[in-house]
Amino acid sequence: MVRDHLTWHGGDIGYGDRCRLLGQRGAVLWLVGLSGSGKSTVAVETEKRLTAMGRLCYRLDGDNVRCGLNSDLGFSPEERNENIRRVAHVASLMRDAGLIVLVSFITPYAELRRMAAEIIGEEYFHEVYVQADLDTCMRRDPKGLYAKAQKGEIADFTGVSAPFEAPERPALTLDTARCGIEESSGQLLAYLSECGIIHP
């Protein structure tokens, strides 16, 4: 195998050095939930507020990544696995650079989330469940995907023709069916502060 001939080449500057430079701790906030639950919207609002606070962060959005890096992947179980594997490695590199990474992916299976946590490192991986019941998500249907899935135009669609395994012990749950985006983002920022990832 090719990897048998590879050697990791470390440098003189490490994670701690970059975190000190940025005045924050690099971390990955993995936002999971059904399509329409508000993952991307919460991530956008949180990115805006973190930037206003002088914090360096970056969003990895499911649709955006599939337009480029993962444009060759579909939605079969095997391709979902590869989608998450690639994104987890990208997020891990960004975390090592000292960034706060907001990953908004449906990530429907617990096994996929465990894989992402193992790649990123348990101490840097924070699972955030963006919770909204299926009826709420279907009413929102911002991209018209549920309507297409119900017509059979989209196969393996989470919540309709494919399952979603809700996180059992997430680090944080944001109930966007009850709370607005600003409140949900505020809860996420409070969590970052409590964990010492950012300092007020």
Protein Blocks (a to p, Z undefined) as FASTA:
>chain_A
ZZlmgccdddfbdfklmmmmnopacdddddeddehilpmmmmmmmmmmmmmnopacdddd
fklmmmmmmmmbccbfklmmmmmmmmmmmmmmmmmnopacddddfklafklmmmmmmmno
pklpccddddddfklmmmnomnommmmmmnopaghiehiloccdddfbdfbdcdfklpcf
klmmmmmmmmmmmnomacZZ
